[in-house]
């Protein structure tokens, strides 16, 4: 229904970057470049500022949640629920307000085919060492995916048939990864040792960790991704991943919270998302 209304108003199909906003009931809005909001269904502008739209949306969502509770909707339901005509709870689709990823990363939405295909832990001899795997994917991005990348950083002087094996081995050694895994304090020094061994020292680095008076905040993540700087993120005690390093390659700000787009070391995809309010205890980056 919305696709048809959008086609009628804009003479084209909805794209992910259009950021359609669910307002209330059958009201859906699109924010124009001018900042004004236009109704998709009525094909007319509404006289409301951004703050007013957000306030109205939040008020309606509180009402929707209360209605959902009345029909015993699950409290763990990740999407917002609404009442259907039959009295059951139906999830509303997630609204993506912002979708940001690293420069040079592209994909085909219809096939979910990315040009950045990360390596998995199982591809290396030490298949339980997530730290060097995340770092291998980081080097892979800076070398072969990022525009103007440092190709010798990944390919090396030997131009090996499987250069990722050499990169992983050198990072595994530099990060002092043993049978118990990688200490978070060895992430940046280990990557720098690897870079120097390839005669291409890093240009800068940084980190943010959870402590008594601070924690990893969303702006630290987004500031790096906005500059196309991937981050190695440490999860601690996560229900799914346990203690685990991932590589953050993008983020989404959505109606139900903020998410990291990641290479998780378990699959050859960056269509994996991690809810930011999860068990994140550290974020580390290096840049060239």
ROSESE-954768 format. One record per residue (C-alpha): residue number from 0; x, z, y; residue in one letter. Coordinates in Angstrom, 1 decimal, padded with zeros to 4 digits. Example, Ala and Ser with C-alpha at 12.3 -4.5 7.8 and 13.67 -1.06 7.14 Angstrom:
<recs>
    k       X       Z       Y  r
    0   012.3   007.8  -004.5  A
    1   013.7   007.1  -001.1  S
</recs>
This chain:
<recs>
    k       X       Z       Y  r
    0   000.0   000.0   000.0  X
    1   002.8   000.9   002.4  X
    2   004.8  -002.1   001.5  X
    3   001.8  -004.3   002.3  X
    4   001.2  -002.6   005.7  X
    5   004.9  -002.8   006.6  X
    6   004.9  -006.5   005.7  X
    7   001.9  -007.0   008.0  X
    8   003.5  -005.1   010.9  X
    9   007.2  -006.3   010.6  X
   10   006.9  -009.5   008.5  X
   11   009.5  -008.2   006.1  X
   12   009.9  -005.8   003.1  X
   13   010.9  -002.2   003.6  X
   14   014.6  -001.5   003.3  X
   15   016.3   001.8   002.7  X
   16   017.8   001.9   006.2  X
   17   014.3   001.7   007.7  X
   18   013.8   005.4   007.1  X
   19   010.1   005.5   006.8  X
   20   008.8   009.0   007.7  X
   21   005.8   010.6   006.0  X
   22   003.8   012.2   008.8  X
   23   000.6   013.4   007.2  X
   24  -002.2   012.2   004.9  X
   25  -001.9   008.4   005.1  X
   26   000.2   008.4   008.3  X
   27   003.7   006.9   007.9  X
   28   006.0   006.4   010.9  X
   29   009.1   004.3   011.7  X
   30   011.4   005.3   014.5  X
   31   012.3   002.2   016.5  X
   32   015.7   001.6   018.2  X
   33   014.1   002.7   021.5  X
   34   013.4   006.1   019.9  X
   35   009.7   005.7   019.9  X
   36   007.6   006.2   016.7  X
   37   005.5   003.4   015.4  X
   38   002.7   003.8   012.9  X
   39   003.2   001.6   009.8  X
   40  -000.4   001.6   008.9  X
   41  -002.0   001.3   012.3  X
   42   000.7  -000.9   013.8  X
   43   000.7   001.1   017.0  X
   44   003.0   003.5   018.8  X
   45   002.3   007.2   019.0  X
   46   003.1   009.3   022.0  X
   47   005.2   012.0   020.3  X
   48   008.8   013.1   020.7  X
   49   011.1   013.6   017.7  X
   50   010.8   017.4   017.9  X
   51   007.0   017.1   017.8  X
   52   007.1   014.8   014.8  X
   53   009.3   017.2   012.9  X
   54   007.1   020.2   013.8  X
   55   003.9   018.4   012.7  X
   56   005.6   017.3   009.5  X
   57   006.8   020.8   008.7  X
   58   003.4   022.3   009.4  X
   59   001.7   019.8   007.1  X
   60   004.3   020.4   004.4  X
   61   003.6   024.1   004.5  X
   62   000.0   023.4   004.0  X
   63   000.7   021.0   001.2  X
   64   002.8   023.6  -000.6  X
   65   000.1   026.2  -000.3  X
   66  -002.4   023.7  -001.8  X
   67   000.1   022.9  -004.6  X
   68   000.4   026.6  -005.4  X
   69  -003.4   026.8  -005.8  X
   70  -003.2   024.4  -008.7  X
   71  -000.2   026.2  -010.2  X
   72   002.4   023.6  -009.1  X
   73   005.9   024.5  -010.5  X
   74   007.9   026.5  -007.9  X
   75   011.0   024.6  -009.0  X
   76   009.4   021.2  -008.3  X
   77   012.2   019.4  -006.3  X
   78   009.7   017.0  -004.5  X
   79   006.9   018.1  -002.3  X
   80   003.6   018.2  -004.2  X
   81   000.1   017.3  -003.0  X
   82  -003.4   017.5  -004.6  X
   83  -004.8   014.4  -006.2  X
   84  -008.4   013.5  -006.5  X
   85  -008.4   015.0  -010.0  X
   86  -007.2   018.3  -008.8  X
   87  -003.7   018.0  -010.3  X
   88  -000.4   018.3  -008.4  X
   89   001.4   015.0  -007.8  X
   90   005.0   014.8  -006.3  X
   91   005.5   012.9  -003.1  X
   92   008.5   010.5  -003.1  X
   93   011.6   011.9  -001.5  X
   94   012.2   010.7   002.0  X
   95   015.9   009.7   002.8  X
   96   016.6   010.3   006.5  X
   97   020.3   009.3   006.3  X
   98   022.4   007.6   003.7  X
   99   026.1   007.5   004.4  X
  100   028.9   006.4   002.2  X
  101   032.6   005.4   002.4  X
  102   033.7   002.2   004.1  X
  103   034.3  -000.6   001.7  X
  104   031.8   000.7  -000.9  X
  105   029.0  -001.7  -001.6  X
  106   026.3  -002.2  -004.3  X
  107   023.5  -004.3  -005.4  X
  108   020.3  -002.2  -005.2  X
  109   018.5  -004.2  -007.8  X
  110   021.2  -003.7  -010.5  X
  111   022.8  -000.5  -009.1  X
  112   026.1  -002.4  -009.5  X
  113   028.8  -000.7  -007.4  X
  114   032.2  -002.2  -006.5  X
  115   033.7   001.3  -006.8  X
  116   033.5   002.2  -010.5  X
  117   035.2   005.6  -011.0  X
  118   037.2   006.8  -013.9  X
  119   035.9   009.3  -016.4  X
  120   037.8   012.3  -017.8  X
  121   037.5   010.9  -021.3  X
  122   039.6   007.9  -020.4  X
  123   042.8   010.1  -020.2  X
  124   044.8   012.0  -022.7  X
  125   043.7   015.4  -021.2  X
  126   040.0   014.8  -021.2  X
  127   039.1   018.3  -019.9  X
  128   041.1   018.1  -016.7  X
  129   038.7   017.2  -014.0  X
  130   041.0   017.9  -011.1  X
  131   043.5   015.1  -011.8  X
  132   040.6   012.8  -012.7  X
  133   038.9   013.4  -009.3  X
  134   042.3   012.8  -007.6  X
  135   042.8   009.6  -009.5  X
  136   039.5   008.3  -008.2  X
  137   040.5   009.4  -004.7  X
  138   043.8   007.4  -004.9  X
  139   041.9   004.5  -006.4  X
  140   039.6   004.4  -003.3  X
  141   042.4   004.7  -000.8  X
  142   044.4   002.0  -002.6  X
  143   041.9  -000.7  -003.8  X
  144   038.4   000.0  -002.3  X
  145   039.0   001.0   001.3  X
  146   039.6  -002.0   003.7  X
  147   043.3  -002.3   004.4  X
  148   044.1   000.0   001.6  X
  149   047.5   001.1   000.3  X
  150   047.6  -001.1  -002.8  X
  151   051.1   000.1  -004.1  X
  152   049.8   003.7  -004.0  X
  153   047.7   002.9  -007.1  X
  154   049.3  -000.1  -008.6  X
  155   052.9   001.2  -008.2  X
  156   056.0  -000.9  -008.5  X
  157   055.6  -001.4  -012.2  X
  158   052.1  -003.1  -011.9  X
  159   051.1  -001.6  -015.2  X
  160   048.3  -003.1  -017.2  X
  161   046.5   000.3  -017.0  X
  162   047.8   001.8  -013.7  X
  163   045.2   004.6  -013.7  X
  164   047.1   006.1  -016.7  X
  165   050.3   006.4  -014.7  X
  166   048.4   007.7  -011.6  X
  167   046.6   010.3  -013.7  X
  168   049.8   011.4  -015.4  X
  169   051.7   011.8  -012.2  X
  170   048.8   013.7  -010.5  X
  171   048.4   015.9  -013.6  X
  172   052.1   016.9  -013.3  X
  173   052.0   017.2  -009.5  X
  174   048.9   019.4  -009.5  X
  175   050.3   021.6  -012.3  X
  176   047.3   021.1  -014.4  X
  177   047.7   022.9  -017.7  X
  178   045.3   023.8  -020.5  X
  179   043.3   026.1  -018.3  X
  180   042.7   023.4  -015.7  X
  181   043.8   022.9  -012.1  X
  182   044.2   025.7  -009.5  X
  183   042.4   024.7  -006.3  X
  184   045.6   025.7  -004.3  X
  185   047.5   022.9  -006.1  X
  186   045.1   020.0  -005.1  X
  187   046.6   019.0  -001.8  X
  188   050.3   019.8  -002.7  X
  189   049.9   017.9  -006.0  X
  190   048.4   014.8  -004.3  X
  191   051.2   014.9  -001.6  X
  192   053.9   015.1  -004.3  X
  193   052.3   012.1  -006.0  X
  194   052.2   010.1  -002.7  X
  195   055.9   010.9  -002.0  X
  196   056.9   009.7  -005.4  X
  197   055.2   006.4  -004.5  X
  198   057.0   006.4  -001.1  X
  199   053.7   006.5   000.8  X
  200   053.3   010.1   002.1  X
  201   049.9   011.3   003.3  X
  202   049.0   011.1   007.0  X
  203   047.0   014.3   007.0  X
  204   044.9   016.8   004.9  X
  205   042.4   019.6   005.3  X
  206   040.2   021.9   003.3  X
  207   037.4   024.4   003.6  X
  208   036.7   027.1   001.1  X
  209   034.2   029.9   000.5  X
  210   035.5   033.3   001.5  X
  211   034.4   036.7   002.7  X
  212   033.6   035.3   006.2  X
  213   033.2   031.6   005.7  X
  214   031.9   029.0   003.3  X
  215   031.9   025.2   003.0  X
  216   029.5   023.9   005.6  X
  217   027.6   020.6   005.7  X
  218   029.2   019.4   008.9  X
  219   032.7   019.6   007.2  X
  220   031.5   017.3   004.5  X
  221   029.7   014.9   006.8  X
  222   032.6   014.7   009.3  X
  223   035.0   013.5   006.7  X
  224   032.6   011.0   005.0  X
  225   031.6   009.6   008.4  X
  226   035.3   008.8   008.8  X
  227   035.4   007.3   005.3  X
  228   037.5   010.2   004.0  X
  229   036.5   011.2   000.4  X
  230   036.6   014.8  -000.6  X
  231   037.5   016.6  -003.8  X
  232   034.8   019.3  -004.2  X
  233   035.1   022.4  -006.4  X
  234   032.0   023.6  -008.1  X
  235   032.0   027.1  -009.5  X
  236   029.6   028.5  -012.1  X
  237   027.2   025.5  -011.7  X
  238   024.5   025.5  -014.4  X
  239   025.3   021.9  -015.4  X
  240   028.9   021.4  -014.5  X
  241   030.3   025.0  -014.8  X
  242   033.7   025.2  -013.0  X
  243   034.4   021.5  -012.1  X
  244   036.0   019.2  -009.6  X
  245   034.1   016.1  -008.4  X
  246   034.9   013.5  -005.8  X
  247   032.4   013.2  -002.9  X
  248   032.0   009.6  -001.8  X
  249   028.9   009.8   000.4  X
  250   025.9   011.9   001.3  X
  251   022.2   011.8   001.9  X
  252   020.0   013.9   004.2  X
  253   016.5   014.0   002.7  X
  254   013.1   015.6   003.1  X
  255   014.0   018.0   000.3  X
  256   017.5   018.9   001.4  X
  257   021.1   017.5   001.6  X
  258   022.9   015.9  -001.3  X
  259   026.5   014.8  -002.0  X
  260   026.9   011.3  -003.6  X
  261   029.6   011.8  -006.2  X
  262   031.9   010.6  -008.9  X
  263   031.4   013.4  -011.4  X
  264   034.1   012.6  -013.9  X
  265   031.4   012.1  -016.7  X
  266   030.1   008.7  -015.9  X
  267   031.3   005.4  -014.4  X
  268   028.8   005.6  -011.6  X
  269   028.6   006.9  -008.0  X
  270   024.8   007.1  -008.2  X
  271   025.1   010.8  -009.1  X
  272   023.9   013.3  -006.5  X
  273   024.6   017.0  -006.1  X
  274   022.3   019.3  -004.1  X
  275   024.4   020.8  -001.3  X
  276   023.0   024.3  -001.7  X
  277   024.5   024.5  -005.2  X
  278   027.7   026.3  -006.3  X
  279   030.2   024.6  -003.9  X
  280   033.2   026.8  -003.2  X
  281   035.8   024.4  -001.9  X
  282   036.2   020.9  -000.3  X
  283   039.6   019.2   000.0  X
  284   040.8   015.9   001.5  X
  285   043.9   013.9   002.1  X
  286   044.2   010.7   004.1  X
  287   046.6   007.9   004.5  X
</recs>
